Amino acid sequence: MSDYLSILLYMQIGMASVCMYRIIKGPTIPDRMVGIDIFGILVVGICAIISIQTEKSFILDIGIAWIILSFIGTLTLAKYLTGKKLNE
Amino acid sequence: MNTISLIFISIGILFNLLGCIGIIRLPDTYNRLQAATKCVTLGCCSILVGVCFHFGFSDATVKALVAIPILFFGSTTSAHALIRGTYLFGIKLGKKSVKDDYKEAVK
């Protein structure tokens, strides 16, 4: 049980590092933003698996906060891409 | 209960793996975002359902059930805004794309 869960955790961390590859290498600016968006979602899965392994529930709070911050950040960056000011 | 939660988490990891293969392999920004957002959102929701089944009646279940709708609506909305911003920023479609309906809608 615990060994299998550890394998799944390492797979999830590997996928997050794949997103880091896209953030570093991506040819244009929106490619990097796609990487940041997907990275924020994958971190929630990492937090969920760690909360099962350690049997502590407060790690899920970190996941919820990370979702909301990633949502606001992506909306702000998308607004920046359209070329308008933030108060329009 | 542990078996059910492991099955849900395995399904979620499988969807995440397909999404990350899409991030590396697909040729275009639009294709990458479309593949990655769908697969990764469903995969992480499935992992959170597995957390619900593992903990049973406790506070962690409530936290996971709160996180699922936020993840579902937040990630899809942000992907929509991001892809609209990408189009207005001036990124062209890929070479194999055949149809561009949004061009008339912008004008």
N, CA and C atoms of all chains as a GROMACS GRO file, in nm:
protein
  585
    1MET      N    1   0.084  -0.121   0.000
    1MET     CA    2   0.000   0.000   0.000
    1MET      C    3   0.086   0.124   0.000
    2SER      N    4   0.174   0.134   0.098
    2SER     CA    5   0.255   0.255   0.110
    2SER      C    6   0.358   0.265  -0.003
    3ASP      N    7   0.414   0.150  -0.044
    3ASP     CA    8   0.511   0.152  -0.153
    3ASP      C    9   0.445   0.195  -0.283
    4TYR      N   10   0.324   0.140  -0.309
    4TYR     CA   11   0.253   0.176  -0.432
    4TYR      C   12   0.219   0.325  -0.434
    5LEU      N   13   0.179   0.377  -0.316
    5LEU     CA   14   0.146   0.519  -0.308
    5LEU      C   15   0.271   0.605  -0.329
    6SER      N   16   0.386   0.556  -0.281
    6SER     CA   17   0.510   0.632  -0.304
    6SER      C   18   0.544   0.637  -0.452
    7ILE      N   19   0.521   0.526  -0.523
    7ILE     CA   20   0.548   0.526  -0.667
    7ILE      C   21   0.459   0.628  -0.737
    8LEU      N   22   0.330   0.633  -0.697
    8LEU     CA   23   0.238   0.730  -0.758
    8LEU      C   24   0.281   0.873  -0.728
    9LEU      N   25   0.332   0.895  -0.604
    9LEU     CA   26   0.378   1.030  -0.569
    9LEU      C   27   0.497   1.071  -0.654
   10TYR      N   28   0.591   0.977  -0.674
   10TYR     CA   29   0.707   1.012  -0.756
   10TYR      C   30   0.667   1.037  -0.901
   11MET      N   31   0.567   0.962  -0.951
   11MET     CA   32   0.519   0.988  -1.087
   11MET      C   33   0.460   1.128  -1.099
   12GLN      N   34   0.385   1.168  -0.995
   12GLN     CA   35   0.324   1.302  -0.998
   12GLN      C   36   0.431   1.411  -0.995
   13ILE      N   37   0.534   1.390  -0.912
   13ILE     CA   38   0.641   1.490  -0.906
   13ILE      C   39   0.716   1.496  -1.040
   14GLY      N   40   0.732   1.381  -1.106
   14GLY     CA   41   0.796   1.381  -1.237
   14GLY      C   42   0.716   1.458  -1.340
   15MET      N   43   0.581   1.446  -1.332
   15MET     CA   44   0.499   1.522  -1.426
   15MET      C   45   0.508   1.672  -1.399
   16ALA      N   46   0.519   1.711  -1.271
   16ALA     CA   47   0.537   1.854  -1.241
   16ALA      C   48   0.670   1.904  -1.297
   17SER      N   49   0.772   1.819  -1.296
   17SER     CA   50   0.900   1.863  -1.353
   17SER      C   51   0.893   1.872  -1.505
   18VAL      N   52   0.806   1.791  -1.568
   18VAL     CA   53   0.781   1.807  -1.712
   18VAL      C   54   0.724   1.945  -1.741
   19CYS      N   55   0.633   1.992  -1.653
   19CYS     CA   56   0.579   2.127  -1.670
   19CYS      C   57   0.688   2.231  -1.652
   20MET      N   58   0.784   2.205  -1.560
   20MET     CA   59   0.897   2.298  -1.546
   20MET      C   60   0.978   2.304  -1.674
   21TYR      N   61   0.992   2.190  -1.741
   21TYR     CA   62   1.061   2.190  -1.871
   21TYR      C   63   0.991   2.282  -1.970
   22ARG      N   64   0.856   2.276  -1.974
   22ARG     CA   65   0.783   2.361  -2.067
   22ARG      C   66   0.795   2.507  -2.027
   23ILE      N   67   0.801   2.535  -1.895
   23ILE     CA   68   0.816   2.675  -1.851
   23ILE      C   69   0.952   2.729  -1.894
   24ILE      N   70   1.057   2.648  -1.879
   24ILE     CA   71   1.191   2.699  -1.909
   24ILE      C   72   1.212   2.711  -2.060
   25LYS      N   73   1.167   2.611  -2.138
   25LYS     CA   74   1.205   2.605  -2.278
   25LYS      C   75   1.106   2.672  -2.372
   26GLY      N   76   0.976   2.683  -2.327
   26GLY     CA   77   0.870   2.726  -2.416
   26GLY      C   78   0.905   2.842  -2.507
   27PRO      N   79   0.876   2.832  -2.638
   27PRO     CA   80   0.929   2.932  -2.732
   27PRO      C   81   0.870   3.071  -2.712
   28THR      N   82   0.742   3.079  -2.678
   28THR     CA   83   0.678   3.209  -2.664
   28THR      C   84   0.628   3.230  -2.522
   29ILE      N   85   0.578   3.351  -2.494
   29ILE     CA   86   0.532   3.383  -2.359
   29ILE      C   87   0.408   3.301  -2.320
   30PRO      N   88   0.304   3.285  -2.408
   30PRO     CA   89   0.188   3.206  -2.366
   30PRO      C   90   0.219   3.060  -2.337
   31ASP      N   91   0.325   3.005  -2.401
   31ASP     CA   92   0.364   2.868  -2.368
   31ASP      C   93   0.407   2.857  -2.222
   32ARG      N   94   0.485   2.953  -2.176
   32ARG     CA   95   0.527   2.951  -2.036
   32ARG      C   96   0.408   2.966  -1.943
   33MET      N   97   0.308   3.048  -1.984
   33MET     CA   98   0.191   3.065  -1.898
   33MET      C   99   0.110   2.937  -1.889
   34VAL      N  100   0.102   2.863  -2.002
   34VAL     CA  101   0.034   2.733  -1.999
   34VAL      C  102   0.104   2.640  -1.900
   35GLY      N  103   0.238   2.642  -1.902
   35GLY     CA  104   0.313   2.559  -1.808
   35GLY      C  105   0.285   2.596  -1.664
   36ILE      N  106   0.278   2.727  -1.636
   36ILE     CA  107   0.253   2.770  -1.497
   36ILE      C  108   0.114   2.726  -1.452
   37ASP      N  109   0.015   2.739  -1.542
   37ASP     CA  110  -0.123   2.702  -1.509
   37ASP      C  111  -0.133   2.554  -1.475
   38ILE      N  112  -0.074   2.470  -1.561
   38ILE     CA  113  -0.084   2.326  -1.539
   38ILE      C  114  -0.003   2.284  -1.416
   39PHE      N  115   0.110   2.352  -1.392
   39PHE     CA  116   0.190   2.322  -1.273
   39PHE      C  117   0.111   2.346  -1.145
   40GLY      N  118   0.033   2.456  -1.144
   40GLY     CA  119  -0.049   2.484  -1.027
   40GLY      C  120  -0.154   2.379  -1.001
   41ILE      N  121  -0.208   2.318  -1.107
   41ILE     CA  122  -0.308   2.214  -1.085
   41ILE      C  123  -0.242   2.086  -1.036
   42LEU      N  124  -0.123   2.056  -1.090
   42LEU     CA  125  -0.057   1.931  -1.051
   42LEU      C  126  -0.011   1.933  -0.906
   43VAL      N  127   0.022   2.052  -0.853
   43VAL     CA  128   0.066   2.061  -0.714
   43VAL      C  129  -0.045   2.018  -0.618
   44VAL      N  130  -0.173   2.043  -0.659
   44VAL     CA  131  -0.284   2.001  -0.575
   44VAL      C  132  -0.287   1.849  -0.560
   45GLY      N  133  -0.257   1.778  -0.670
   45GLY     CA  134  -0.251   1.632  -0.662
   45GLY      C  135  -0.138   1.586  -0.572
   46ILE      N  136  -0.023   1.655  -0.578
   46ILE     CA  137   0.090   1.620  -0.490
   46ILE      C  138   0.050   1.638  -0.344
   47CYS      N  139  -0.018   1.751  -0.314
   47CYS     CA  140  -0.061   1.776  -0.176
   47CYS      C  141  -0.159   1.671  -0.128
   48ALA      N  142  -0.250   1.626  -0.217
   48ALA     CA  143  -0.349   1.526  -0.178
   48ALA      C  144  -0.281   1.393  -0.145
   49ILE      N  145  -0.184   1.352  -0.228
   49ILE     CA  146  -0.119   1.224  -0.202
   49ILE      C  147  -0.034   1.231  -0.075
   50ILE      N  148   0.032   1.345  -0.050
   50ILE     CA  149   0.112   1.358   0.073
   50ILE      C  150   0.021   1.356   0.196
   51SER      N  151  -0.101   1.413   0.183
   51SER     CA  152  -0.192   1.411   0.298
   51SER      C  153  -0.240   1.270   0.328
   52ILE      N  154  -0.248   1.184   0.227
   52ILE     CA  155  -0.282   1.044   0.256
   52ILE      C  156  -0.164   0.975   0.323
   53GLN      N  157  -0.043   1.001   0.275
   53GLN     CA  158   0.073   0.931   0.330
   53GLN      C  159   0.099   0.965   0.475
   54THR      N  160   0.084   1.095   0.508
   54THR     CA  161   0.116   1.135   0.645
   54THR      C  162  -0.005   1.135   0.738
   55GLU      N  163  -0.128   1.109   0.683
   55GLU     CA  164  -0.251   1.107   0.762
   55GLU      C  165  -0.277   1.241   0.831
   56LYS      N  166  -0.233   1.350   0.772
   56LYS     CA  167  -0.262   1.482   0.828
   56LYS      C  168  -0.346   1.558   0.726
   57SER      N  169  -0.447   1.633   0.777
   57SER     CA  170  -0.543   1.693   0.685
   57SER      C  171  -0.509   1.837   0.649
   58PHE      N  172  -0.413   1.900   0.722
   58PHE     CA  173  -0.391   2.042   0.695
   58PHE      C  174  -0.317   2.064   0.564
   59ILE      N  175  -0.260   1.958   0.506
   59ILE     CA  176  -0.187   1.976   0.381
   59ILE      C  177  -0.284   2.006   0.267
   60LEU      N  178  -0.410   1.961   0.280
   60LEU     CA  179  -0.510   1.993   0.178
   60LEU      C  180  -0.538   2.143   0.175
   61ASP      N  181  -0.522   2.211   0.290
   61ASP     CA  182  -0.542   2.357   0.291
   61ASP      C  183  -0.443   2.426   0.199
   62ILE      N  184  -0.319   2.376   0.198
   62ILE     CA  185  -0.219   2.433   0.109
   62ILE      C  186  -0.264   2.419  -0.036
   63GLY      N  187  -0.324   2.304  -0.068
   63GLY     CA  188  -0.372   2.281  -0.204
   63GLY      C  189  -0.481   2.379  -0.243
   64ILE      N  190  -0.577   2.402  -0.152
   64ILE     CA  191  -0.687   2.493  -0.183
   64ILE      C  192  -0.634   2.635  -0.205
   65ALA      N  193  -0.543   2.678  -0.116
   65ALA     CA  194  -0.486   2.813  -0.132
   65ALA      C  195  -0.410   2.824  -0.262
   66TRP      N  196  -0.341   2.715  -0.300
   66TRP     CA  197  -0.263   2.719  -0.425
   66TRP      C  198  -0.353   2.728  -0.547
   67ILE      N  199  -0.470   2.658  -0.543
   67ILE     CA  200  -0.564   2.668  -0.656
   67ILE      C  201  -0.609   2.812  -0.674
   68ILE      N  202  -0.650   2.876  -0.563
   68ILE     CA  203  -0.709   3.009  -0.575
   68ILE      C  204  -0.605   3.110  -0.622
   69LEU      N  205  -0.481   3.099  -0.568
   69LEU     CA  206  -0.377   3.193  -0.611
   69LEU      C  207  -0.341   3.171  -0.757
   70SER      N  208  -0.339   3.045  -0.802
   70SER     CA  209  -0.307   3.016  -0.942
   70SER      C  210  -0.415   3.071  -1.035
   71PHE      N  211  -0.542   3.060  -0.990
   71PHE     CA  212  -0.654   3.113  -1.068
   71PHE      C  213  -0.641   3.264  -1.088
   72ILE      N  214  -0.616   3.336  -0.977
   72ILE     CA  215  -0.607   3.481  -0.986
   72ILE      C  216  -0.485   3.522  -1.069
   73GLY      N  217  -0.375   3.451  -1.051
   73GLY     CA  218  -0.254   3.485  -1.125
   73GLY      C  219  -0.269   3.463  -1.274
   74THR      N  220  -0.335   3.352  -1.312
   74THR     CA  221  -0.353   3.326  -1.455
   74THR      C  222  -0.446   3.427  -1.519
   75LEU      N  223  -0.552   3.468  -1.444
   75LEU     CA  224  -0.642   3.570  -1.499
   75LEU      C  225  -0.568   3.701  -1.520
   76THR      N  226  -0.481   3.737  -1.425
   76THR     CA  227  -0.406   3.861  -1.439
   76THR      C  228  -0.312   3.856  -1.559
   77LEU      N  229  -0.243   3.742  -1.576
   77LEU     CA  230  -0.151   3.730  -1.688
   77LEU      C  231  -0.225   3.731  -1.821
   78ALA      N  232  -0.346   3.672  -1.826
   78ALA     CA  233  -0.423   3.673  -1.949
   78ALA      C  234  -0.468   3.814  -1.983
   79LYS      N  235  -0.501   3.891  -1.880
   79LYS     CA  236  -0.537   4.031  -1.902
   79LYS      C  237  -0.417   4.109  -1.955
   80TYR      N  238  -0.298   4.075  -1.906
   80TYR     CA  239  -0.177   4.141  -1.956
   80TYR      C  240  -0.152   4.106  -2.101
   81LEU      N  241  -0.185   3.984  -2.141
   81LEU     CA  242  -0.159   3.943  -2.279
   81LEU      C  243  -0.247   4.016  -2.378
   82THR      N  244  -0.371   4.051  -2.339
   82THR     CA  245  -0.458   4.117  -2.434
   82THR      C  246  -0.418   4.262  -2.457
   83GLY      N  247  -0.326   4.314  -2.381
   83GLY     CA  248  -0.274   4.446  -2.407
   83GLY      C  249  -0.350   4.558  -2.341
   84LYS      N  250  -0.442   4.526  -2.249
   84LYS     CA  251  -0.517   4.631  -2.182
   84LYS      C  252  -0.458   4.657  -2.045
   85LYS      N  253  -0.497   4.770  -1.986
   85LYS     CA  254  -0.458   4.796  -1.849
   85LYS      C  255  -0.548   4.716  -1.754
   86LEU      N  256  -0.508   4.706  -1.628
   86LEU     CA  257  -0.582   4.619  -1.537
   86LEU      C  258  -0.713   4.680  -1.490
   87ASN      N  259  -0.734   4.809  -1.511
   87ASN     CA  260  -0.860   4.868  -1.464
   87ASN      C  261  -0.961   4.886  -1.576
   88GLU      N  262  -0.934   4.833  -1.695
   88GLU     CA  263  -1.030   4.847  -1.804
   88GLU      C  264  -1.131   4.734  -1.802
   89MET      N  265  -1.205   0.018   0.172
   89MET     CA  266  -1.194   0.161   0.147
   89MET      C  267  -1.059   0.197   0.086
   90ASN      N  268  -0.953   0.135   0.135
   90ASN     CA  269  -0.822   0.168   0.082
   90ASN      C  270  -0.809   0.127  -0.064
   91THR      N  271  -0.868   0.012  -0.098
   91THR     CA  272  -0.860  -0.034  -0.237
   91THR      C  273  -0.933   0.062  -0.330
   92ILE      N  274  -1.052   0.108  -0.288
   92ILE     CA  275  -1.128   0.200  -0.372
   92ILE      C  276  -1.050   0.330  -0.393
   93SER      N  277  -0.991   0.381  -0.285
   93SER     CA  278  -0.916   0.507  -0.298
   93SER      C  279  -0.795   0.488  -0.387
   94LEU      N  280  -0.728   0.372  -0.378
   94LEU     CA  281  -0.613   0.349  -0.465
   94LEU      C  282  -0.654   0.340  -0.611
   95ILE      N  283  -0.772   0.281  -0.637
   95ILE     CA  284  -0.819   0.274  -0.776
   95ILE      C  285  -0.844   0.414  -0.830
   96PHE      N  286  -0.911   0.499  -0.749
   96PHE     CA  287  -0.938   0.635  -0.796
   96PHE      C  288  -0.809   0.712  -0.820
   97ILE      N  289  -0.711   0.697  -0.728
   97ILE     CA  290  -0.586   0.771  -0.745
   97ILE      C  291  -0.510   0.722  -0.867
   98SER      N  292  -0.517   0.591  -0.895
   98SER     CA  293  -0.447   0.539  -1.013
   98SER      C  294  -0.509   0.594  -1.141
   99ILE      N  295  -0.644   0.602  -1.144
   99ILE     CA  296  -0.709   0.660  -1.262
   99ILE      C  297  -0.667   0.805  -1.282
  100GLY      N  298  -0.658   0.879  -1.171
  100GLY     CA  299  -0.617   1.018  -1.180
  100GLY      C  300  -0.476   1.034  -1.232
  101ILE      N  301  -0.384   0.947  -1.183
  101ILE     CA  302  -0.246   0.955  -1.229
  101ILE      C  303  -0.237   0.922  -1.377
  102LEU      N  304  -0.320   0.828  -1.424
  102LEU     CA  305  -0.320   0.793  -1.566
  102LEU      C  306  -0.362   0.912  -1.652
  103PHE      N  307  -0.469   0.983  -1.608
  103PHE     CA  308  -0.512   1.101  -1.684
  103PHE      C  309  -0.404   1.209  -1.682
  104ASN      N  310  -0.340   1.229  -1.566
  104ASN     CA  311  -0.233   1.329  -1.559
  104ASN      C  312  -0.119   1.294  -1.652
  105LEU      N  313  -0.088   1.165  -1.662
  105LEU     CA  314   0.022   1.122  -1.749
  105LEU      C  315  -0.010   1.153  -1.895
  106LEU      N  316  -0.136   1.127  -1.936
  106LEU     CA  317  -0.174   1.157  -2.074
  106LEU      C  318  -0.166   1.308  -2.101
  107GLY      N  319  -0.210   1.389  -2.003
  107GLY     CA  320  -0.202   1.533  -2.020
  107GLY      C  321  -0.059   1.582  -2.034
  108CYS      N  322   0.033   1.522  -1.956
  108CYS     CA  323   0.172   1.570  -1.962
  108CYS      C  324   0.240   1.523  -2.090
  109ILE      N  325   0.201   1.408  -2.142
  109ILE     CA  326   0.252   1.369  -2.274
  109ILE      C  327   0.204   1.470  -2.379
  110GLY      N  328   0.079   1.516  -2.364
  110GLY     CA  329   0.029   1.619  -2.454
  110GLY      C  330   0.107   1.748  -2.444
  111ILE      N  331   0.150   1.785  -2.322
  111ILE     CA  332   0.227   1.909  -2.306
  111ILE      C  333   0.359   1.899  -2.382
  112ILE      N  334   0.423   1.784  -2.380
  112ILE     CA  335   0.552   1.775  -2.449
  112ILE      C  336   0.532   1.763  -2.600
  113ARG      N  337   0.441   1.677  -2.645
  113ARG     CA  338   0.444   1.631  -2.782
  113ARG      C  339   0.369   1.720  -2.881
  114LEU      N  340   0.263   1.789  -2.838
  114LEU     CA  341   0.178   1.857  -2.935
  114LEU      C  342   0.248   1.982  -2.991
  115PRO      N  343   0.215   2.020  -3.114
  115PRO     CA  344   0.298   2.120  -3.184
  115PRO      C  345   0.262   2.265  -3.157
  116ASP      N  346   0.148   2.295  -3.096
  116ASP     CA  347   0.094   2.430  -3.100
  116ASP      C  348   0.055   2.473  -2.959
  117THR      N  349   0.050   2.603  -2.933
  117THR     CA  350   0.009   2.649  -2.800
  117THR      C  351  -0.135   2.611  -2.769
  118TYR      N  352  -0.222   2.626  -2.868
  118TYR     CA  353  -0.364   2.598  -2.847
  118TYR      C  354  -0.387   2.449  -2.821
  119ASN      N  355  -0.319   2.365  -2.900
  119ASN     CA  356  -0.334   2.220  -2.880
  119ASN      C  357  -0.284   2.180  -2.743
  120ARG      N  358  -0.169   2.237  -2.703
  120ARG     CA  359  -0.112   2.202  -2.573
  120ARG      C  360  -0.206   2.239  -2.460
  121LEU      N  361  -0.262   2.361  -2.464
  121LEU     CA  362  -0.348   2.403  -2.355
  121LEU      C  363  -0.475   2.320  -2.350
  122GLN      N  364  -0.529   2.286  -2.468
  122GLN     CA  365  -0.653   2.210  -2.472
  122GLN      C  366  -0.634   2.071  -2.414
  123ALA      N  367  -0.526   2.004  -2.456
  123ALA     CA  368  -0.502   1.868  -2.405
  123ALA      C  369  -0.474   1.871  -2.256
  124ALA      N  370  -0.385   1.962  -2.214
  124ALA     CA  371  -0.339   1.960  -2.077
  124ALA      C  372  -0.449   1.998  -1.979
  125THR      N  373  -0.530   2.100  -2.011
  125THR     CA  374  -0.630   2.143  -1.914
  125THR      C  375  -0.736   2.038  -1.889
  126LYS      N  376  -0.786   1.977  -1.997
  126LYS     CA  377  -0.890   1.875  -1.978
  126LYS      C  378  -0.839   1.759  -1.895
  127CYS      N  379  -0.727   1.700  -1.938
  127CYS     CA  380  -0.680   1.578  -1.873
  127CYS      C  381  -0.638   1.605  -1.729
  128VAL      N  382  -0.565   1.713  -1.704
  128VAL     CA  383  -0.509   1.734  -1.571
  128VAL      C  384  -0.618   1.773  -1.471
  129THR      N  385  -0.720   1.849  -1.517
  129THR     CA  386  -0.829   1.883  -1.426
  129THR      C  387  -0.905   1.759  -1.382
  130LEU      N  388  -0.939   1.673  -1.477
  130LEU     CA  389  -1.012   1.550  -1.441
  130LEU      C  390  -0.927   1.460  -1.354
  131GLY      N  391  -0.796   1.453  -1.382
  131GLY     CA  392  -0.709   1.366  -1.302
  131GLY      C  393  -0.698   1.412  -1.158
  132CYS      N  394  -0.682   1.543  -1.137
  132CYS     CA  395  -0.667   1.590  -0.999
  132CYS      C  396  -0.799   1.580  -0.923
  133CYS      N  397  -0.914   1.597  -0.992
  133CYS     CA  398  -1.042   1.576  -0.926
  133CYS      C  399  -1.057   1.431  -0.883
  134SER      N  400  -1.009   1.340  -0.967
  134SER     CA  401  -1.017   1.198  -0.932
  134SER      C  402  -0.929   1.166  -0.812
  135ILE      N  403  -0.811   1.228  -0.803
  135ILE     CA  404  -0.724   1.207  -0.687
  135ILE      C  405  -0.792   1.256  -0.560
  136LEU      N  406  -0.863   1.371  -0.569
  136LEU     CA  407  -0.930   1.425  -0.451
  136LEU      C  408  -1.047   1.336  -0.409
  137VAL      N  409  -1.116   1.273  -0.506
  137VAL     CA  410  -1.222   1.177  -0.471
  137VAL      C  411  -1.161   1.057  -0.397
  138GLY      N  412  -1.042   1.016  -0.441
  138GLY     CA  413  -0.972   0.908  -0.370
  138GLY      C  414  -0.938   0.947  -0.227
  139VAL      N  415  -0.901   1.074  -0.205
  139VAL     CA  416  -0.875   1.121  -0.068
  139VAL      C  417  -1.001   1.113   0.017
  140CYS      N  418  -1.118   1.148  -0.043
  140CYS     CA  419  -1.246   1.137   0.029
  140CYS      C  420  -1.271   0.994   0.074
  141PHE      N  421  -1.248   0.897  -0.016
  141PHE     CA  422  -1.275   0.758   0.019
  141PHE      C  423  -1.175   0.708   0.123
  142HIS      N  424  -1.054   0.761   0.124
  142HIS     CA  425  -0.956   0.712   0.221
  142HIS      C  426  -0.986   0.758   0.362
  143PHE      N  427  -1.030   0.885   0.378
  143PHE     CA  428  -1.045   0.938   0.513
  143PHE      C  429  -1.181   0.911   0.574
  144GLY      N  430  -1.284   0.881   0.491
  144GLY     CA  431  -1.415   0.857   0.548
  144GLY      C  432  -1.476   0.984   0.604
  145PHE      N  433  -1.546   0.975   0.719
  145PHE     CA  434  -1.606   1.094   0.780
  145PHE      C  435  -1.503   1.166   0.866
  146SER      N  436  -1.443   1.272   0.812
  146SER     CA  437  -1.352   1.352   0.894
  146SER      C  438  -1.338   1.488   0.829
  147ASP      N  439  -1.249   1.572   0.881
  147ASP     CA  440  -1.235   1.707   0.827
  147ASP      C  441  -1.167   1.706   0.691
  148ALA      N  442  -1.081   1.610   0.665
  148ALA     CA  443  -1.011   1.605   0.537
  148ALA      C  444  -1.109   1.582   0.423
  149THR      N  445  -1.216   1.506   0.448
  149THR     CA  446  -1.317   1.483   0.344
  149THR      C  447  -1.386   1.612   0.304
  150VAL      N  448  -1.417   1.694   0.407
  150VAL     CA  449  -1.484   1.823   0.378
  150VAL      C  450  -1.392   1.913   0.297
  151LYS      N  451  -1.261   1.912   0.333
  151LYS     CA  452  -1.167   1.995   0.259
  151LYS      C  453  -1.155   1.950   0.114
  152ALA      N  454  -1.152   1.820   0.092
  152ALA     CA  455  -1.142   1.768  -0.045
  152ALA      C  456  -1.267   1.801  -0.124
  153LEU      N  457  -1.385   1.790  -0.060
  153LEU     CA  458  -1.510   1.821  -0.130
  153LEU      C  459  -1.521   1.970  -0.159
  154VAL      N  460  -1.458   2.056  -0.078
  154VAL     CA  461  -1.456   2.199  -0.111
  154VAL      C  462  -1.360   2.225  -0.226
  155ALA      N  463  -1.249   2.150  -0.229
  155ALA     CA  464  -1.146   2.177  -0.330
  155ALA      C  465  -1.191   2.135  -0.469
  156ILE      N  466  -1.278   2.034  -0.481
  156ILE     CA  467  -1.316   1.984  -0.614
  156ILE      C  468  -1.389   2.090  -0.698
  157PRO      N  469  -1.496   2.158  -0.650
  157PRO     CA  470  -1.561   2.258  -0.737
  157PRO      C  471  -1.471   2.377  -0.768
  158ILE      N  472  -1.387   2.418  -0.670
  158ILE     CA  473  -1.296   2.530  -0.698
  158ILE      C  474  -1.202   2.493  -0.810
  159LEU      N  475  -1.149   2.371  -0.806
  159LEU     CA  476  -1.056   2.327  -0.909
  159LEU      C  477  -1.124   2.318  -1.044
  160PHE      N  478  -1.248   2.262  -1.043
  160PHE     CA  479  -1.318   2.239  -1.169
  160PHE      C  480  -1.350   2.369  -1.240
  161PHE      N  481  -1.411   2.465  -1.165
  161PHE     CA  482  -1.451   2.589  -1.232
  161PHE      C  483  -1.334   2.683  -1.252
  162GLY      N  484  -1.243   2.688  -1.154
  162GLY     CA  485  -1.131   2.781  -1.165
  162GLY      C  486  -1.039   2.751  -1.280
  163SER      N  487  -1.003   2.625  -1.297
  163SER     CA  488  -0.905   2.593  -1.401
  163SER      C  489  -0.964   2.610  -1.540
  164THR      N  490  -1.092   2.574  -1.558
  164THR     CA  491  -1.150   2.590  -1.691
  164THR      C  492  -1.168   2.737  -1.727
  165THR      N  493  -1.209   2.818  -1.628
  165THR     CA  494  -1.226   2.961  -1.656
  165THR      C  495  -1.093   3.027  -1.690
  166SER      N  496  -0.989   2.991  -1.613
  166SER     CA  497  -0.859   3.053  -1.640
  166SER      C  498  -0.803   3.007  -1.773
  167ALA      N  499  -0.832   2.883  -1.814
  167ALA     CA  500  -0.784   2.836  -1.945
  167ALA      C  501  -0.853   2.912  -2.058
  168HIS      N  502  -0.984   2.939  -2.041
  168HIS     CA  503  -1.056   3.015  -2.142
  168HIS      C  504  -0.999   3.155  -2.157
  169ALA      N  505  -0.976   3.223  -2.042
  169ALA     CA  506  -0.921   3.358  -2.048
  169ALA      C  507  -0.782   3.357  -2.109
  170LEU      N  508  -0.704   3.254  -2.075
  170LEU     CA  509  -0.566   3.248  -2.124
  170LEU      C  510  -0.561   3.226  -2.274
  171ILE      N  511  -0.654   3.143  -2.327
  171ILE     CA  512  -0.648   3.115  -2.470
  171ILE      C  513  -0.698   3.235  -2.549
  172ARG      N  514  -0.791   3.311  -2.492
  172ARG     CA  515  -0.836   3.434  -2.559
  172ARG      C  516  -0.725   3.538  -2.561
  173GLY      N  517  -0.654   3.551  -2.450
  173GLY     CA  518  -0.542   3.642  -2.447
  173GLY      C  519  -0.432   3.602  -2.542
  174THR      N  520  -0.412   3.471  -2.557
  174THR     CA  521  -0.310   3.423  -2.650
  174THR      C  522  -0.344   3.461  -2.793
  175TYR      N  523  -0.473   3.447  -2.829
  175TYR     CA  524  -0.512   3.482  -2.966
  175TYR      C  525  -0.496   3.631  -2.991
  176LEU      N  526  -0.538   3.712  -2.895
  176LEU     CA  527  -0.528   3.857  -2.915
  176LEU      C  528  -0.384   3.905  -2.908
  177PHE      N  529  -0.295   3.828  -2.846
  177PHE     CA  530  -0.154   3.864  -2.840
  177PHE      C  531  -0.087   3.848  -2.975
  178GLY      N  532  -0.146   3.763  -3.063
  178GLY     CA  533  -0.093   3.753  -3.197
  178GLY      C  534  -0.019   3.625  -3.228
  179ILE      N  535  -0.038   3.521  -3.147
  179ILE     CA  536   0.025   3.393  -3.177
  179ILE      C  537  -0.053   3.326  -3.289
  180LYS      N  538   0.018   3.281  -3.393
  180LYS     CA  539  -0.050   3.216  -3.506
  180LYS      C  540  -0.086   3.073  -3.470
  181LEU      N  541  -0.183   3.019  -3.548
  181LEU     CA  542  -0.216   2.878  -3.534
  181LEU      C  543  -0.103   2.794  -3.596
  182GLY      N  544  -0.108   2.661  -3.567
  182GLY     CA  545  -0.006   2.574  -3.622
  182GLY      C  546  -0.021   2.555  -3.771
  183LYS      N  547   0.077   2.489  -3.831
  183LYS     CA  548   0.075   2.473  -3.977
  183LYS      C  549  -0.033   2.376  -4.023
  184LYS      N  550  -0.069   2.279  -3.938
  184LYS     CA  551  -0.166   2.179  -3.980
  184LYS      C  552  -0.309   2.220  -3.951
  185SER      N  553  -0.332   2.337  -3.891
  185SER     CA  554  -0.467   2.380  -3.862
  185SER      C  555  -0.536   2.422  -3.990
  186VAL      N  556  -0.665   2.387  -4.002
  186VAL     CA  557  -0.734   2.412  -4.127
  186VAL      C  558  -0.843   2.518  -4.114
  187LYS      N  559  -0.890   2.550  -3.993
  187LYS     CA  560  -1.006   2.638  -3.982
  187LYS      C  561  -0.986   2.733  -3.866
  188ASP      N  562  -1.023   2.860  -3.887
  188ASP     CA  563  -1.005   2.962  -3.785
  188ASP      C  564  -1.132   3.046  -3.779
  189ASP      N  565  -1.227   3.005  -3.695
  189ASP     CA  566  -1.355   3.076  -3.689
  189ASP      C  567  -1.348   3.201  -3.603
  190TYR      N  568  -1.251   3.208  -3.514
  190TYR     CA  569  -1.248   3.321  -3.422
  190TYR      C  570  -1.202   3.449  -3.490
  191LYS      N  571  -1.142   3.433  -3.612
  191LYS     CA  572  -1.092   3.552  -3.681
  191LYS      C  573  -1.205   3.646  -3.720
  192GLU      N  574  -1.320   3.589  -3.766
  192GLU     CA  575  -1.434   3.675  -3.800
  192GLU      C  576  -1.499   3.730  -3.676
  193ALA      N  577  -1.496   3.657  -3.565
  193ALA     CA  578  -1.563   3.704  -3.444
  193ALA      C  579  -1.489   3.822  -3.382
  194VAL      N  580  -1.358   3.828  -3.402
  194VAL     CA  581  -1.282   3.938  -3.342
  194VAL      C  582  -1.309   4.068  -3.415
  195LYS      N  583  -1.324   4.062  -3.549
  195LYS     CA  584  -1.341   4.184  -3.628
  195LYS      C  585  -1.472   4.256  -3.602
   0.00000   0.00000   0.00000
